[in-house]
Amino acid sequence: MNESDEQGNSGDVHEERQPVHEPVLLSQTLQVLELQAGLVVVDGTVGAAGHAVEIAKAIGPGGLVVGLDRDEEILDVARVALMGVRATGAAAGFSLHHSPHARLREVLAEVGQPRCDRVLLDLGVSSLQLDRPERGFSFMADGPLDMRMDAGAPESAADWLATVGERELADTIYQLGEERHSRRIARRIVEARRRAPIVRTGQLADLVVQALPPAARHGRIHPATRTFQAIRMAVNDELGELERGLQAAFDCLAPGGRLAVISFHSIEDRVVKHFLRQHGRVVTKKPIVATPVEIRRNPRARSAKLRCAIKAEVAA
Ligand SMILES: C[S@@+](CC[C@H](N)C(=O)[O-])C[C@H]1O[C@@H](n2cnc3c(N)ncnc32)[C@H](O)[C@@H]1O
């Protein structure tokens, strides 16, 4: 959670200051999902289960929350939270899976559910991931240049940066980071890697700062924010994952079921908007955004956009 909004402002920098994970647009998400007792609800990006816990309460003991995450470690956090609320006797059962949301069909088959009633996707990276320097997402604290959401994925950010061509690197930083100094940054990275491999987040952050003209080094956000965001999105193929995840969600939803998506990046929001228009009946004519009160409490919410659509009922 974490990316640039339409003005090129980044949510990442705020998340860096956010010590505890707080679910974004929580009440609005619960509302658009129209939760009822006994539903089967998929949280395709369960993370720390901030949303999932409230969903579990809303659908009650007869319901089921199926949670997926690419990050196996974070599922332990989700498990503790969901077990806690389940123990009250007032919340749904749950089933957690280390899986990309694109594999939703297979996961539902594993739990014996051919269909689900609701799907939530809350995109991007969790503050729990950002807060751990050893995961390599942060430019604020030095760590290995990793950035993999799934620690078992084959290519880290360091691996990717070692081989990517200068043109592709510049295009990635421009498109996914909305960074107008992308060419200078890509040139600097490619020159530096000829001397020594770039393997630490601190090294990369320094290179970005050095590449920028002096006037661009002291903005409202850290100067490496956009470059880190772009590299993270490329390493994790976040746009490809989003397209596959949206399709999987709609394939698995029962007719009349609802898909809600929270995005933090203008490109992602565009993908979501077009997909929902093409495949469902959109219930959010305009994206739902956070109130000033939520943004003050949780600055990460500033770039969040929530959209929701209903899968068409089959004609009689
Ligand atoms: C913004 S956090 C979700 C936070 C969660 N809604 C909460 O309230 O605690 C996004 C989570 O999605 C996971 N994720 C990102 N892309 C994914 C994908 N393609 N499939 C499954 N999980 C993914 C990340 O690992 C991260 O834990």
The ligand as an SDF file (V2000), in Angstrom:
LIG
                    3D

 27 29  0  0  0  0  0  0  0  0999 V2000
   -2.1160   -3.7690    1.5320 C   0  0  0  0  0  0  0  0  0  0  0  0
   -1.6800   -5.2720    2.2040 S   0  0  0  0  0  0  0  0  0  0  0  0
   -3.2270   -5.9200    2.7310 C   0  0  0  0  0  0  0  0  0  0  0  0
   -3.6090   -5.4780    4.1030 C   0  0  0  0  0  0  0  0  0  0  0  0
   -4.8750   -6.0970    4.6390 C   0  0  0  0  0  0  0  0  0  0  0  0
   -6.0490   -5.7260    3.8820 N   0  0  0  0  0  0  0  0  0  0  0  0
   -5.0600   -5.7350    6.0890 C   0  0  0  0  0  0  0  0  0  0  0  0
   -5.9780   -4.9590    6.3920 O   0  0  0  0  0  0  0  0  0  0  0  0
   -4.2810   -6.1840    6.9300 O   0  0  0  0  0  0  0  0  0  0  0  0
   -1.4450   -6.1720    0.7540 C   0  0  0  0  0  0  0  0  0  0  0  0
   -1.0700   -7.6070    0.9520 C   0  0  0  0  0  0  0  0  0  0  0  0
   -1.2780   -8.2490   -0.2930 O   0  0  0  0  0  0  0  0  0  0  0  0
   -0.2510   -9.1700   -0.5180 C   0  0  0  0  0  0  0  0  0  0  0  0
   -0.1920   -9.3370   -1.9730 N   0  0  0  0  0  0  0  0  0  0  0  0
    0.2680   -8.4720   -2.8860 C   0  0  0  0  0  0  0  0  0  0  0  0
    0.1120   -8.9630   -4.1180 N   0  0  0  0  0  0  0  0  0  0  0  0
   -0.4870  -10.1810   -3.9800 C   0  0  0  0  0  0  0  0  0  0  0  0
   -0.9240  -11.1730   -4.8930 C   0  0  0  0  0  0  0  0  0  0  0  0
   -0.7600  -11.0170   -6.1970 N   0  0  0  0  0  0  0  0  0  0  0  0
   -1.5200  -12.2750   -4.4030 N   0  0  0  0  0  0  0  0  0  0  0  0
   -1.6900  -12.4270   -3.0560 C   0  0  0  0  0  0  0  0  0  0  0  0
   -1.2720  -11.5250   -2.1520 N   0  0  0  0  0  0  0  0  0  0  0  0
   -0.6830  -10.4120   -2.6040 C   0  0  0  0  0  0  0  0  0  0  0  0
    0.9750   -8.5530    0.1110 C   0  0  0  0  0  0  0  0  0  0  0  0
    1.9130   -9.5370    0.4380 O   0  0  0  0  0  0  0  0  0  0  0  0
    0.3860   -7.8590    1.3280 C   0  0  0  0  0  0  0  0  0  0  0  0
    0.4420   -8.6730    2.4620 O   0  0  0  0  0  0  0  0  0  0  0  0
  1  2  1  0
  2  3  1  0
  2 10  1  0
  3  4  1  0
  4  5  1  0
  5  6  1  0
  5  7  1  0
  7  8  2  0
  7  9  1  0
 10 11  1  0
 11 12  1  0
 11 26  1  0
 12 13  1  0
 13 14  1  0
 13 24  1  0
 14 15  1  0
 14 23  1  0
 15 16  2  0
 16 17  1  0
 17 18  1  0
 17 23  2  0
 18 19  1  0
 18 20  2  0
 20 21  1  0
 21 22  2  0
 22 23  1  0
 24 25  1  0
 24 26  1  0
 26 27  1  0
M  CHG  2   2   1   9  -1
M  END
$$$$
